[in-house]
Amino acid sequence: MFPMPKAFLVNGLATLAITMLPCVAAAQTDNSAWQDDLSTVPSSSWNYDKAAHLLERAGFGGTPEQISALVALGPQQAVRQLVHFEDVDNSHLQPFDHSGIHDPGLEPFPPSRPATTELAKATGEALGIKVKPEGNRRLQPVVNKFFYWLRASVLETNRVSYWWANRMVNSNAPLQEKLALFWHGHYAVNESKVRDYRKLLNELELLHEMGTGSFRDLMVAVAQDPAMLSFLDAGVNVKGAPNENFAREIMELFTMGVGNYTENDIREAARAFTGWNYVDVDFVINEDQHDASPKTFLGRTGNFDGVEIIDIIMEQEVTAQYIAGKLYKFFVRDEISEPTKIALGKVLRDANYDVATLLETMFLSKDFYSPASVGTQIKSPVQLAVSSYRKMGLQTVPGVPDFNSATGALGQSLFRPPTVAGWAGGRSWITPGLLLERGNFARDVLFPDINFVPPDRLNGSAEIRSVAERIRLGYDITSATQPSSSGEGQIMAESNMLADRDEDFNTRYGSFRGWQMAIERVKPIPRDTAQTNLTAMVLAENLSDTTEVVDYFIMRFLRVPPSAQARQTLISFLNQDLGTNDIAIAQSYMEDSLRLLLHLVMSQPEYQLS
């Protein structure tokens, strides 16, 4: 790391930060009586700080110019513009640029490599590849193709993540992206289970399209979405042998929460969803696998199908309260009082589950701008990265550092939530190690690694790379794919003495070849660095001395100001590094000093707060 003033590296900083994070902003605002008050914030109180808070939560923050534009609109129009983004001009955002990696014959993709080779042996073909009539490794092309698709889907999913991150940074409808991020955690699906970037992309586009509309319609759409059907094992939910995964998660995680249904309700709902499946990327109902007999669910009896089960769930008061509570915790604060949850649940039910109506109520409420809500939310890794880029005025996500690796190191990888429940959020985002890693993220943005190697071009694991190196040295496939624990000398001796072994296929070579084939076809992620010019930013604001520069950086990048002591330390650091406090004298050489200053600002505990 670059040298920091001692004050920023004292022992226990991270522990101190964790204890202060939830309450650090409490003294920064007044209006304490506004907590849990859902009445509309008065226009007379509308100012820059409140507009900045709104953009921080209903989006990812922004530049002073973007915040000032919301101030000019007043609270009602500012909220309406953010929530009702249907007519916003986003023509500059491009659709995802597919690499063209999905080939005919891949569907239905087998559940495993053994299933693939067994299919090939039984039918003479799998994944669109015919088995070789004779010779060594007759099934090798089939195995190669199996691993190709696994690797290619991973790499293309990484590109989808970048595409989405660029939308977050550059969209004129930031709430559309922020809400899609919420729904992505609510309806969690994981690439390692779905194994098809197309399904993940389709679900994301569904969340973009339906996120602020009817929650009932969104729930039906997600329940019929191939990504979710794949993730929750719909293919094995059939008449006579219902699988309860799908039905359980719909009630436990997606609509009502634990304790509001019985185990029998789960079993009966699972029967209603039997036969729901997908072919490639299309939803289908296999009528011969659907249980058409009567079911008893939440006290109602009838010949219910999946949509009717969802409609019965929507009739429950607890459903609106549960969803309103989750949205509140994501956009307002981690704790919600029971009266507030009940009141917001009523707003959602009275609006026929229209999410936009609920969001308007929350964003206009006094409670949203109360000290309990302002500056008390810990930024998720994705929010941290995206808000940093937006506040720096960037139009695209830099390729260095790698967005997926950086956010993953901080605990959040898009399309890879840790469980079906998504990410825990809150304090789980911050540990002593993660706080330091957040500072390292800032450093890597401002001072890019000159030895950066794109992770999507690494050709797999160290084991796979060792296979590649051995093949380059002339080893036969059998010897090149021996585990690394074998001595290299022994492998070379066997390579010289033995003919290549007769076998149906070599799995390790298939994994190696699959990576090669994937990298050949998946388009690379652009690897530009952050195009930021802090000198130009300072000069454009006509800042004359280091105190003004520090105060401007605090205003632009922090929603919670640091202590007076920390502010003074920042000023002293900039004075020392520039050798002067006069910006006119330092303007020809101050860029690196300004970047070091911004690194320090972005490493503060307060920077982790939204």
Summary of the structure (lengths in Angstrom):
residues: 610
radius of gyration: 27.4
end to end distance: 25.0
largest distance: 87.6
contacts: 1947
relative contact order: 0.13
helix: 58%
strand: 5%
